[in-house]
């Protein structure tokens, strides 16, 4: 991973750089689409609407909160939780 965004993009698009502009754009869109599909598949594995690390932190904090029984995702799009 490079801190320079242009260099990062160049490394990511290395195989497509010598193509004509329409093919470069098409290749870029395909790469982004595959990345989104992979990310969506990973997000669907999340059971409670948060990642594993955050879920572990929530469970750890629930031990300290005696009156809280469960934390559930209330609004998936808005990111609201019910306690």
C-alpha positions, 0 to 999 in steps of 0.5 A: 500500500502506497501513501500516494493515491496516484501510485496506489491507483497505478499499481492497481491498474498496472495491467490496464495502463497500456490499453486505450481509454475506453478499455481502461475505463471498462477494466476499471469498472470491472475491478471496482465491481468485483471489489464491491461484490467481494465486500458485499459478500463479506458484509452479509456474513456479519450476524449483527450488522457489525464486524467481528471486532466490534461485536467482541467489544460489544459483548465485552461491554455487555458483561459490565451492563447488568440491565442490558440483555441484547444489542440488535441492529434496528435500522440497517441503513441508518446504523441504529441499534436497540439496547 
